[in-house]
Amino acid sequence: MAPAFPTTTVFAHQLSRWFGARSAVQEIDLELKKGEVLGFLGPNGAGKTTTMRMLTGNLAPSAGTINICGIDLLDQPKAAKQLIGYLPENPPLYRELNVDEYLTLAARLHRVAKSALHDSVERTKQRCGLNEVSKQLIGSLSRGYQQRVGVAQAIIHNPEVVILDEPTVGLDPIQMREIRVLIRELGGTHSVILSSHVLPEVESVCDRVVIMHLGKNVYSGSIEALKQLREGHSLELGLRNPPELSQLQLQGVISVEKVNDTLFEIQYDPGNDPSEELVKAAAERGWGLYQINRRQTSLEDVFVQLTQQE
């Protein structure tokens, strides 16, 4: 049963999918509220695209439930799908149509009222930067512009939920920035699920992230909380290879890694900052401590750490 929160737009519970004997997605739970942008991360084969296809009703789950704005997707697929805009990994484009013709067709398929067709197409072209190519055949457009047309068809009917699978693939840096601005804008009034391999992109536009690995959810939460999963210090010493460093028994220290002759990286458990003990040890042993800095953990660091675990 979906939760009673009026702002919940997507709610999936124990979502699973098997292909024969192979499990592609295993008991995924997911909740998204209006106004949120959720980043969907994972290496190739993690189950992201399979999950997104189930959330949009393009693939039936083997088990589990999906609710879109309180409507059961499996029991009332037509009503639920009207609330979703979807850009799949390969945009569903008709290359023989021009942009205006295609977006008009997309609007009609999404049951946009005939009186609102023209305004919907014009507004969407403006938002996606397609005015200059509106009369060109889609097949003649660059990959970047074709990707914009794919985003446009996903939002032409002003859906409650927008699901974008790799929306910036093939775009140049300027186009990528423009699409990111559009995604942030959509997140202000809609719910957006964004699948991407570009981690800085996810970090710049998303409120929360879900990381999948081997068909399972290995993390769900804010990006800042994610970074706290891996903290560390960089300790630069004036002596070469101080033997005592690796032998120090400090509470919370997980590992000591040598970067070079005078630079060592200390990883520690959150809440057990060993900075004072390290400074004291350096003074007592005459290491000649030059500096001690908190290591800036990147989203990439934690992503690799989580997805390399079996």
N, C-alpha and C positions, 0 to 999 in steps of 0.2 A: 504493500500500500504506500502511495506517495505521502510525503509529510504534509502537514497542514499549513506550511508557511506560504503566504500568498506571493512571495517574491521568488519562490523556487520555480525555475523554468525547466531544468533537466534533472531527473532523478532516476538513476539506474541502480539496481540492487542485485548482487550475486550474478552478474552478467557473465555468461560462459559461451564458448563456441568450439565445437570439435569439427574437424575435417577427417572423417574416418576415425582412425585410432589416434590421430594427432590432435593435441589440445592447443589451439591457437590463443585463446583467451580463457583465463581461469578466475571466476568469481570476483569480477571487478565491481566495486561500489563507486558511484560518482554522483555528486550533487553540485549544481550550478545555480546561482541566483542572478536575478536581473541586474544588469550593470556590471557584471564581472567578465573579465577576459581570462580564460583558462588556457595555459600552455600545456600541450600534450606532447611529451617527449619520450624518446626511446630509440635504441639502435634499430637498424633494419631487421625485420622479422620479430620485433617485440610484441606485435599485436595491435599497434596503433590504428592502422587503416581498417583492420577487421572490426575493431571496437567502434570506429566512427561510422562504418557502414551499418552496423547494428543500430547505433543511435539515430540514424537517419531513416531507418526502415528499409534499407536496400539489401539487408541480409538478416535473416531470421536467427535469433539466438537459439542455442541448444538448451539453455536454461537461463532463468533470471527474468526480471521485469524492467520496463522502461516507461517512464511517464514524462510527457512533454506538457508543461504548464497544467499539470493535473490530469491530463488525458492519457489513458493507457495506449501506448503505441501499437501493441499487439491486438487489442480488442477494437480500437477505433483508428486504424491506420490513416485513413483519409483526413480525418479531423486533426490528428496530430501532425501529419506531414505539412498541412497548410501553414503551420507555425514555424516551419524550419526552412532555412536557406542553406544550400549545400554546394560547396566547391570540392569535387573529388580530385584525386591526385592527377587524373587526366581529364581536363575540362570537357564537358559535353557540348562541343561547338559544332555548328553546321557551317562548314567552310565555304559553301556556295551561296550563303546569305551575306548581306552586308550587316553592319552592326545594328542599324536601326531596325531592320527586318527581324534579326535574331532576337533582340531584346523585346520587341513587340510580341513575338511568338512566345518567349519565356514568360512575359507578363500574362498573356492569355492562358497559358498552361497553369499558371499559379492563380487563375481566376480573379485577376485584377479587373474591377468593373470597367466596362467599355468607356464610360465617361472619364475615368481616371487614367486610361492607358497612356495617352500622350504625355501627361504630366509626370507619370511614373518613369517613363523612358527618359525624358529630358533630365529629370532630377538625378537618375542613376548615372547617366552619361557624365553629368557634371561632377558627381562625387568620385567617379572612377577615372576622370581625365580622358574621356573618349570622344569629346565633341569634334575634335579635328579629324577623326577617322570614321565618323558616323556613316558615311556613304561608301566606305571601302568594303570590299569582300573580306570576310574574316580570313579566308585562306591566303590572302595577300599580305596580311599583317605580320609584324615581327612577333617572336615568341613572347616578348614582354607585353605587347598590346593584346595578344590573345589571352594571356593570363588575366589582364584587366577585364576583358569581356567575361571571362569565367567568374570573376568576383562579382561583376555587375549582375549576371543572371541569378546569383545567389541572394542578392539583396533587393531585386527588382520589386518584390511584393511586400517589402518592409516587414520581414518576419521577426518573431520574438527571439528566435535562436538562430545564430549564424555559425555554421561549422565549416571551417576552412582547412583543407588538407594541403599543406605546402603551398600557400598562396603566393610566395615571392620567388618560386623557382623560375629561373630564366630571366629575371629582371635585372636591369643595371642598377648601380647604387642609388641613383636619383629616383628611379621608379620604385625601388624597395622602400626608400624613405617615405614616398608618397602613399604607398599601400599601408605602411605602418601607421601613418597619421590617420588614414581611413579606418583602420582596425581600432585604434584608440577612440576615434569618434563613435564608431558603432558600439563600443563597449560602454559608452555613456548612457545609452538608452536601450540596448539589447543585451543578450547574453552571447558571448562569443567563445567558441572552442577553436584553438589554433594549433595545428600540428606543424612542427618545423624542426629542421635539423640545424638551423642557424641560432645558436644559443644566445648571442647578443640581442637578436631580434626578440626572442622570448623574454629576455630580461628587461627589455625596454618597453614592452607593451602589455605584459601579462600581470595580473594581480596574484594568481596562484599557478602552481604547476602540478601536473601528475606525471610521474615517470614510470614507464612500463619496462619490464625486462622478462623475457621468456614467458610472455603471456600473463604476467602477474603485475599488480600494482606494488612497486617498491617504495614509492614516496607520494604523498599528497599533502600539500600545504603551501605556505608562502615562500617566496624566493629567499627572503632574509632568513627565515627559519632553516631553510635548506642549507644555506651557507654555514650555519652554525654547526652542522654535522661534522665539519672538518675544520678545526682551528689549528693554528700553529704559530711559532715564533721563528724568526731568522736571527741567528746569533753569530755575529762576526767577531772572531778572536784574533789577537795579534800574534799568538804563538802558533807554530805549525804542528798540526796533529796532536793536540793535547790528549794524552791517553786517558785522563780522568773523566773526560766528558761522557764517553760511552758507558762508564761505570757508575755514573751518578744515579742514585736511587731517589728520584723525586716523585712525590705523589701526583698522580694524574698523567704523567708522561707516558705516551704510547710508544714513541720511537724517536731515535736520533739518526738523522740522515746527513751524511757528509756531501755537501755540494761541491766544495773545492777545499784547498788547504786551510783556508781561514774562515770558511762560511759553513755553518751547520744549521739544519732545519729541525726544529723540535716540534713534534706533534703531541697534543695533549687533549685530555677529556674536557669538554665544556664545563666551566665551573671550578676547574682546578688549574688556575693560571700560575705557572711556576716562575714568573719573571723575577720576583724578589729573591727566590732561592738561587736562581741562575746568576744574578748579579753578585750575590754574597759569595757564591762558590768561585766566581771569576776573580773577585778581590782577594779571597783567602789563598788562592792557588797561583796568583800572579799571572793570569792569562793575558792581561792587557786587553780588556773588553773595549772594543771600538763603538759598538752600537748593538742595541737589541730592538727589533722592530716586530710589530704584529704583522703576520703574513696576511695579505689580502687574498682570501679564498675566492676563486671564480666559480661560476655556475658550471663551467666545463670540468673543473677539478672534481666536484661532487658528482656530476653526471657520470664521469668515467669510473669513479670509485663505486657507485651504486650498480652500474651495469656491467662491471667486470666480475662481480660476485656471482658465483653459481648458486 
